[in-house]
Amino acid sequence: MNRHLSLFVGVILAVASLSPAVARQPNFVLILADDLGPGDLGAYGQTKIRTPNLDRMAAEGMKLTRHYCGNAVCAPSRSVLMTGLHPGHTYIRDNRGLASNKVKTKGGIPEVEGQHPIPDEAVTIAETMSALGYATGGFGKWGLGGPDSTGAPMKQGFQRWFGYNCQSVAHNFYPVYLWDNDKTIPLKNRDFPAHDAFKPGEDSKRAESYKRFQGVEYSPDLIAEQARAFVRQHKDEPFFLYWPTTVPHVALQVPDDSLREYVGLWDDPPYTGGKGYLPHFSPKAAYAAMITRMDREIGSLMALVAELGLDENTVFIFISDNGPLNGTHAKLAGTDCDFFNSNQGLRDGKGTLFEGGIRSPGIVRWKGKIKPGRASDRLSGFEDWLPTLVDLAGAKDKLPAGVDGISLAPTLLGESQSGREFLYREFAGYGGQLCVHMGSWKLIKTGLSGRKTKVATAAPSILLFDLSKDEKESTNVAADHPEIVAKMEVIIRSQHTRSADFPIAALDR
């Protein structure tokens, strides 16, 4: 926390001590899934995977149908969520590890772990909520700075942290340790690499051969347990609970009791690994089981909140950090986006700024305040959550300066709200990309880094789609609407700021 924010906190607490008693601020539970597409949930049309608690959350609240992730992969998306700054302004604009996680100490803990850090001057949603008098706790995967960096969660406003710091370590759901605040705690799992593969002599046709990629203590269960403990501990004061679960990011791993629910339901040949992620004998069943088990834990937290008498004073929010694995990504990991219709039939998936890569589920429930069974097609994105929470907490005049997001509170509470002028996204990775949503129009540029990648050619391309007629982005109409392209170009020039850490050649020139 920087010096200016410390002064800000002191002023707020001093004012609060002089104020008469007021109604308690609402609690917030912000749940972030990992690589989950809208189509993976029953509320968005899923028919194969059971998600009864999230479906109930949607039925009892509002479903957002045009909500967008902060970016196309983990870290930059989380940077947008935490700071309220869109990708042209936020600090992290691509995944980047601090160092190789292959160098390990005796206990199986990387000597250096974590991702490129957000700086000390960043003002996060956790710092903002803490300054408003909230207890702040994070449970799951961080990805915005190593334990000793300026980006560590305990240095960015979280009073409690439990889970993973590093995204690479989080690829194994049976790790040998997790972070408990600023220290590691050992788990009872065997030490095996997060990207292990079959060894010579092991038979990939036998289910027993896959058992060694399991452990004893399943990290999502431990993380969910600590999230519930946080609610119990802070039931008498307002709390902000951030739950960035690792589900359903690969590797495909889930306890047998959940797997049994889906084994044998479909043609499900083994994923034998060797392409970057752990093998699994029943990959489709594993993917479905991971999501259903996540839904079960969310249901347990909802039940606890109701049991404590906090249901009408707690806002639940469920979103996902980027689109599902698709195409090349899926072949490396064993998932089957097409089988589950995870991206709702939209174009592409994780790693791209096409709709399948950045369309997020958005479910918001506040019993008694948000009318049940409603849906909104308002254009919205991750940068909107910081101002929304501050607004719902009754403190919108305390919003940090320079935030790009627009509060969704009027829409959530059934009030009229003017439409958003535009939504801007840029991504330094995968060849360099950007997109602009403006009404039903969407402009995409790829190949901006000048480098050929698996998803983009080295040559820049300009694509324009009318999503009201072409949601699957199949027909480029840029040549037919030069005036729309020109308007989008003005937005791009006004919204991109150069990043020395994450340059995009074609934009920085």
N, C-alpha and C positions, 0 to 999 in steps of 0.2 A: 504494500500500500504506500503510495507516495505522500509527500509532505502536504500537498494541497488537499488530498482526499482526507488525510488525518484531521486537518483543520475543519473540513466540511462535516466530518463525523462529530467532532466536538461541539460545533454550533448546533447541530440537530439535537444531540442529547441534552444540551443545555436548555434549548427551547422546550423540548419535551418535558423536562423536569418542572417547568413553570406553567405548563398547560393544564387545564382541568381535565378530569377523566373523560375519555372519549371511547367510542365503540372500538373493540379490538379490530385491528387490521386483518384481512383474510390471509390464511395460509396459502402457500403455493407449492404444488408438486409438479415439477417439470420433468417429464420422462422422455428421454431421447433414445430411440432404437438405433441400431447400427446396421446399415445396408438393408433396411426393410422397405419394400415398396408398398404403396397404398393398397395394391391388389392382394397383399398378403393377409389382409384383415377382412373378416366377414362383413363389417360395416361398409366396406368399399367393394363388395362383390365376391370375396373369396368363398369358395364352396368346399374345398378339400381340407383346409386347416381350421381347427376350432379356436376361436378367440372370443369366448362368451363375455368376458369381463370388459374387454375393450369395446365390444359391440354394445354392451349395456351402457358404457360410458358415453358412446356416441348417441344412443337412443335417449339418454337422459340429459344430453347437452347439445352442443352444436358441432357439426362436421364441416370442415373447411375443404372445399373441392378445388381451389386454385392456390394452394399454399406451397411455397418453394423453399427448399433447403438453402442453407447458406452458400453451399458450393457443391461440386461434384464428387469430392472425396472428404475424408474424415476431418483432418486438422483445420483446413481453411473454412469448412462449414461451421465448425465449433467456434472458430474465431469470430465469425459473424454473430453467432448466437450469444456469445459471452460479452461482446463489446457493443452490439447494436449498430455496428458500422458495416456497410455493405462491402462486397469484395474489392471494389475499387479504392476503398479507404482503409479497410481493416489491416491488421498487422501480418497475419499468416495467410498466404495465398496459394500454398501447395503443401503436400506432405513432405517433410524433411526431417530425418532423424539426426540426433546430435552426433552419433558415432555408431559404428558397427556393434550390434548386439550379440555377435558371435563370440566375443571375448568374455569369458565368464570367470567368476571367482569360484572357490571351492563349493560354496552353497548353491551354485546354479544361478546366482544373481548377476546380471550384467555389470561390468565395471562402470560402464557409462550407459545410461538409458534415457529415453525421452525424446521429444521432438523439439524443433526450433522454437524458442520461447517467445511468448508475448512479453513486451517490455514492462518495466516498472510503471511507466506513465500510463499504461492502459487502465481504464476504469471499467471493471467488469460488472456484470449483472449481480454477482455475489457481493462485491464491494458496495454497490449501490443499495442492495437490500439490507446489508449489514448496517449501513449508515442510517437506514430508516428504522432501525431497532429490531430487525429480524435475526433470529438464529439461522445460520446458514450451514448447510451440510451437503456434500457431494458424495455420490456412491456409484462407482462404476469405472469408466475409462476417461482419462483426462486428455492427453495428447497435445497440450499447449505449452510444454516446457518441462524439462527434466527436474528431478527432485532438488537439485542445487542451483537451479536457474531462477531468473526473475519471474518465470512463468509458472512456477510450482503452485498448485492450488491453494496451499496454506498461505502463500504470499499474495494471492489474488482474491482475497475476501472470504474464503471458506474457513469457517471455524472448526469444521469437522470434515475429514476426508477418509474414505475407505474404498480400496479397489486397486486399479492399475494406474500407474503413471504413464507408461509407455505403450503406444499402439502395437508395436511389434511383440512385446511380451504378451499382450492381450490376445494374440492369435491362438493361444493355448488356454482352454477353459479349465485345465487342471494344472495350474502353475505351482511352483514350489514355494511361492511367497506372494503376499499382497501388501500394499501400503496401508498402514494404519496411522493416519495423520502424517507425520514426517519420518516415520520409522517403518521398517519392514517386519512382518510377522511370518514365521514359517508355516507351511501347510504340510499335510501328511501325504502329499502326492510324490510319486517317483519323478526324478528329473529326466525328462526327455525333451528334445528340441520341439519348438512350436511348428517347425516345418519338416519334421521327421518323415522318413519313408521306409518302405519295406527293405529288409536286408537280405542278402543272398541266402537262399534256403528257406525263406518264409513263403508260405503258400497263400497268395492273395485270393484264392478261391474258397478258402475256409474261413468261416465267421470267427473262429477262435483266434485267428492270426491278427485280428483287428483289436483284440482286447487290450493289448499293451499300449494303445493310444488313449486309454481311459485312466482315470485316477480315482481317488477316494473322496476328495473334497471338491465339489463343483463350484467354481467361483461365483456364478450368478446367484446361487442359493445363499452363499455367505454374504454377498453384497446386499441382497434383498433383506436378509435378517438384520443387518446393520442399519439399513434405511428405516425399518420398523422401529428399531431401538431408538433412533434419533427422534421419531415422532413421539414415542412414549416419553422421552426425556424432556421434550419441549412442548408438551401438550398444553401448558398453561401460558404460553407466549407465542406470538406470531413466528412462523418458521417458513423458510424457503428451502425446499428439498429438491436438489438437482440429481436426477437418476439417469445418467448416461450408460445404460446397459450395453453389454457387448453383444447381445443377441440381435439378429441372427448372423452376425459376421462370422466368416469361416475362421478357424477350422470347424467342420461339422462334428460336434461333440455334445452328447446329452446322456444323462443317466438312463439305465435300461428301463426303469419303471415308466418313464415318459415315452421312450422309444417304442415300447410294446404296443402302445395305442395305435401306431401307424404301420408297423411292420406287416408286410403281406398284403396291403391294400392295393398296391399298384405294381406294375412292372418296374423293378427298382434294382438294376444291376449295380454291382459294387463300383465305387470310385476308388481306384487302386493307388491314387496319389502319385508321387514322383514328379509333380508339376508345380510344386510350391506350397501345398497345404496337406494336412494329414489325411490319410485314407479313411474311408468309412464303408462298411459292408452294405448299408442301406441308406444311401445319401438322401433320397427324397423323404423317407421316413424321418431321418435325423433332422432335416430342415424344418419339417412340419412340427416335430416334437419340441424342438428348441423354441419355436414361437408360442406353442401352446403352454409350455412350462413358464415362459416369460409372462404370458397372460395370467396364469395361475398366481404368480407372485404379485402382479399388479392387483389382482382381485383380493389377495390377502391384505395388501396395504389399504385398499379401499374399505375393506371390512373393519380394519383396525381404526381407521379415521371415524367411521360410523360408531363403532363401539365406544370411542372416547368422547362422543358427542360433538365432534368437530365437522360433521359432514356438511352442514349448511354454511360453514365458514372456511371451507377449503376448496381452492380452485385446482382442478386436475387438468393438465395439458399433456397431450401425447403427440410426438412428432418423430421424424427419422432423419438422420444426418445426411443421407444422400440416397440415390436410387439403388435398386437391387443389382446384384451381379448379373451381367448379361454378356453374351458373345464370348470374346476372348477371356474375360475375367471368369466366367462360369466354367469354362473348360479347364482352368487352372485350379478350380476349387471344388468341383463336384456338384454345385447347385444347378437347379433347372428352373430358371425364371419363366421360361415359356410354358412349362408344364403347370406351374401354379398361377400363371398370368400375373406375376408379381408387379410388373410395371403397367398393368391394366391395358396391355396392348400398345402402349406408347413407344416411341422410337428410342432404341438403345437403352443404356443403363448407366451404372456407376462409371465415373471418369469422363462423361460427356455432359455438355450443357443442353442436349436435347431433352425433351420432356421426361423421358424415362430415367434420365440421370439426375434430375433435380426436383421432380414433383414429389412432395412429401404428404403423407397423411397428416391431418390436423384435427385433433379431437379436443374439445374444451368442455368441461363439465363444472358447473357451480350450482349446486342444488339450491333452488329457490330464487336464483338470480338470472341464470340463463335458461330460457324456455326450452323444454325438452323437444327432441325430434326435429330440430331445425338444421338447415344447411345453408352455407354461404359460399357464393362464387367470387367473393371479393378477392382481388389480387393482393397477396400478402407473402411475407417472407420472414426468415429467421431474425432479421434485424428489428422486426416489429415487437418481439417478445419483451425486450427490456422496457421500452416505453409503455407497453400494455400492462406489465406487472406494476410499474410505478403508478400508472393511472388508476388501476383497480385498487391499489393500496391507499388511494386518496392523496397522493403526493406528487402529482404530475409537474408541479413547479420545482421539484427537486431532481428532475431529469438531467443527467450529465450533458454538458454542452457538446454540440457537434454530432449528436446521434442521428443516424440516417433513418431509423425506423419510424413508423407511424403507429400510434396506439390503435389496437383493435377493439378497445373497450366499448365504444359506441355500437359497433357491429355485434359484439358478443351479447350486449345487454338489450339488443333489439331497438336501438336508436338509429336514426338516419345518419349516414356517413357518406361524404362525397367520395367518388372513385379515386383510385390512386393514379397519378400521372404516368408513372413508369416504375419498373423494377429492373435494376441493373445487376448483371453478374459478369465477372471475369474470372479466368482460371489460368494460372501460369503453367499448369501441367498439361500433359497429353498434347503437346504441340502448340499450346497457347490458344485459348478460346475466349469468346465473350458472347453474351446475349443480352438483348433488351426486350422486355415485354412492355407494350404500350397499347392499352385496350385489348383488342383481339389480335393485334399484330405482334409478331415475334421475329426479331432479327438475330441471326447467328453468324459469327465469324469464326473460322477455324484456321489453323496453320499460321498463327501469329508469331510463333517463336522462330520460324524459319527452319525448323527441324522436322524430319519425317518421323512419325511414331506409329504405333499399332492402330490408332484411331484417327489419325489425321495425316494428310500429305504435307510436304514442306511448303507448297504453294498456298497462299491465303485464299479462302473462299468466302463469299457473301451469300447467305441464304435468308429469304424472307418468307414467312408463312402466315396465313390467316387462320388462326387456331379455331375460329368459330366455324370454319368450313373444313379445316384440315388439321385436326388435333394430332394426327399421327405424323405430321411434318413430312409429307411425301412429295409435295409439289412446290418447288421454289418459284415464287412469283416476284422476285426482286426486279427483274427487267420490266415488269408490267407496272410497277409502282415506285418510280424513282423518287417521287416526292416524299413517300413514307421512309424510304431509305435515308434520304437527306435529313429528315427530322431525327431519325435514330442516330445519325452521325453526330449531330449537335449534342445529343444526350451523352454519347460516348466521350466526346471531348471534354464535357463538363464534369464527368463523374470519375474518370480514371486519374489517379495520382500515381506517379512513378514510385516503385518500391525497389530500393537497392538490393534487397534480399531476394525478391521474386520478380525480376524484370520480365517484361513482355516486349520483345524487340519492336514489333510493328506499332505498338501503342506508345512506346517511349521515345520513338524518333521525333 
